[in-house]
C-alpha cells in the first residue's frame, strides 16, 4: 500500500513539473476583453493590446497595457488614444519598436521611452525588420520599407500572389508564390541571398501550402540556410528540406488540431507548436511532446513570441496570456512518437521498478542504438551504446541501484529516430 501511495505521489510531482512551467501573466480583471496583440522588447518590457469588442462597452475601444517586470504587473498606458485599432505590436533589435494601428501608428527608437506617430497604411504589416529596413506583406503582396513602415514600396516584379514569406536574416529569405490563382497547389518557392534584390526559384516540385492570410503566422520556417519546414494544413503534416528548399520530404505528423497552429524554433533542434495546447520538440520536429494544457480549454493560441532561448510568451484567444522562463520545463512528456521509416517499439518491465528494469526495443536491423536515462530536471544520468540484432531487437538490463527514487525518462535513439518512455523508480 505504501508503494502504491509513493508511486501516485511521484506521478503527481511529475505531472506538476511538466505542466506547471508556464505561468499565467494575464492582466487582472480583463476577462471581458479580447487580447488582440502583444510584443516584448526583452524579457521584462512588453505591451499588450485589449479590444473591448467582445465586452459590454458601448463603444469599440483598444486599450494598451505595459509591463516592466515580464508580465507580473501591467499598467494602462494613458497616452494611448483608445480609438486606434491595434493590429500588431513588434520590436526589432533592442531599441526599435512599432505599434501598427488604424488610423494612427507609432514607433520608438529608445526602448519605448517615447513614441512618435507614423502615417498608418492599410498596405502592409512588417514581418521582419533590420534596423529601419523592413520586409512587409499585405493583400498577398510583398513590400519593402526603409523607414520602419512609414512608407512601403512593392518589392520587385515577383511581389504579387505571395502566400507565405520567411526571412532568416537580412540576406536570406524565402517566399511561396501562387503562379495561377485559379489552380490550387500551383505554388512555387523562391529564395534570395541578397535581401530581396534578386530571387531564384528553388526546385521543380510545387510547394503545396494552404493559402492562409499573410497576417497570420507562416507555415514556412527555416532554422538555417539549408534546413526548413513547411506545414500542409489539410492533414496536419510537416515537411522538411535540408537543401535550402530544392527538395522536400515528409517529416512528421503534427499533434492536435494543427490546421491553425503557430510553429516557432529556438534552435535547429528545439521548437514549439501552439494549437489549443502547447507542444515542444527537442529533435527538430520529428516528435512533438505536450508542454502545456492549461488556459482556456479548446481555444487556439493566437500569438507566440520567442524573446530568447529560455523566455517565451504565448497569447490564447480570447483573453489568456502566459510566460515561461525555462522553455516550458521538461521536454520529455511524451504525446506520440512519429516514426518516419521503421516501426519502433519500446517496453520497460517492471515499471515501476526497484533494483533493475528490462529494456526491450524493436527497430531497424543491425543498427547502432543509444539508450539514455534522464531525470525530471533533464539531467542525463545514463548513456550506453548497443546494436540491434538481425531481427531489429535489443534487450538489456538497467541497474537501478544508483538511481534515486523518482521519475525518469528512458530515451532510445536509432538512426535519427527517438522513442521515449517514462520509468518510475521507488
C-alpha positions, 0 to 999 in steps of 0.5 A: 500500500505504501508503494502504491501511495509513493508511486501516485505521489511521484506521478503527481510531482511529475505531472506538476513539473511538466505542466506547471512551467508556464505561468499565467501573466494575464492582466487582472480583471480583463476577462471581458476583453479580447487580447488582440496583440502583444510584443516584448522588447526583452524579457521584462518590457512588453505591451499588450493590446485589449479590444473591448469588442467582445465586452459590454462597452458601448463603444469599440475601444483598444486599450494598451497595457505595459509591463516592466517586470515580464508580465507580473504587473501591467499598467494602462498606458494613458497616452494611448488614444483608445480609438486606434485599432491595434493590429500588431505590436513588434520590436526589432533589435533592442531599441526599435519598436512599432505599434501598427494601428488604424488610423494612427501608428507609432514607433520608438527608437529608445526602448519605448521611452517615447513614441512618435506617430507614423502615417498608418497604411492599410498596405502592409504589416512588417514581418521582419525588420533590420534596423529601419529596413523592413520586409512587409506583406499585405493583400498577398503582396510583398513590400519593402520599407526603409523607414520602419513602415512609414512608407512601403514600396512593392518589392520587385516584379515577383511581389504579387500572389505571395502566400507565405514569406520567411526571412532568416536574416537580412540576406536570406529569405524565402517566399511561396508564390501562387503562379495561377490563382485559379489552380490550387497547389500551383505554388512555387518557392523562391529564395534570395541571398541578397535581401530581396534584390534578386530571387531564384526559384528553388526546385521543380516540385510545387510547394503545396501550402494552404493559402492562409492570410499573410497576417497570420503566422507562416507555415514556412520556417527555416532554422538555417540556410539549408534546413526548413519546414513547411506545414500542409494544413489539410492533414496536419503534416510537416515537411522538411528540406535540408537543401535550402528548399530544392527538395522536400520530404515528409517529416512528421505528423503534427499533434492536435488540431494543427490546421491553425497552429503557430510553429516557432524554433529556438534552435535547429533542434528545439521548437514549439507548436501552439494549437489549443495546447502547447507542444515542444520538440527537442529533435527538430520536429520529428516528435512533438511532446505536450508542454502545456494544457492549461488556459482556456480549454479548446481555444487556439493560441493566437500569438507566440513570441520567442524573446530568447532561448529560455523566455517565451510568451504565448497569447490564447484567444480570447483573453489568456496570456502566459510566460515561461522562463525555462522553455516550458520545463521538461521536454520529455512528456511524451504525446506520440512518437512519429516514426518516419521509416521503421516501426519502433517499439519500446517496453520497460518491465517492471515499471515501476521498478526497484533494483533493475528494469528490462529494456526491450526495443524493436527497430531497424536491423543491425543498427547502432542504438543509444539508450539514455536515462534522464531525470525530471530536471533533464539531467542525463544520468545514463548513456550506453551504446548497443546494436540491434540484432538481425531481427531489429531487437535489443534487450538489456538490463538497467541497474537501478541501484544508483538511481534515486527514487523518482521519475525518469525518462528512458530515451532510445535513439536509432538512426535519427529516430527517438522513442521515449518512455517514462520509468518510475523508480521507488 
